[in-house]
Amino acid sequence: MSSLEKYPSSPAVVSPSVHSIRPGQTYVTVQTLTKENLVIVVNQKTKVHDVLWKCGEILEITEDKLFGLAVRQPTEGIGGDQPRHEYFFLDPAQKIVKYAPKQPRFSQWVS
């Protein structure tokens, strides 16, 4: 039994990869400072803290007060050719869907 089937009502469940997500499931991809991608299946009630806690479990980090989740957004850089990014930290008490894009990234490809 996979972890997705074992805990269907859990607010945040780890998925081995994006390819194992079932149609209709919502997920977030968290990129760690070591560039590792963690795929977390979420639902409408999942809070940012639930995702942060699940990432801490995977990375074996027990202190959740030292870390946070942030959204990286491109901004205009000052000179140079390299793109610049700004990081906006998410409120742990808010639902994760609050920070989701208003439209799916590939909505025009869905039939």
Phi, psi and omega in degrees: 000128180282165180294334178292323180279330185290323183233064184293334182263000178294143183293333180213124183232136180285138175243142180298326179197170177296330183289344179265003177284132178281152178303136180092346178280146178258141180215161172236148175249123180253125177259123181279173178296339178268012178069018175277136179261127177249127180258120182239122176278131182234169173231184184296336183264356183294131178262160179303321180299324178298317179292317178299318180296318180295320177297320177298321177298314182296316184273000180059046176249121183264342182265103183273355180281343183268348186233162177207172176254140181225153174260131179261124181234138179291143176226168178286128179275162177260100181070172178075164181260350183281138178292147178253151179227148173246146179249129177244116182284141183271145178284120183300336182276348182275156175288144183295330181294341177299329184264000180286151175299151181295328177236146174301146184302322184244039185298330181289344181269349182279132181257000000 
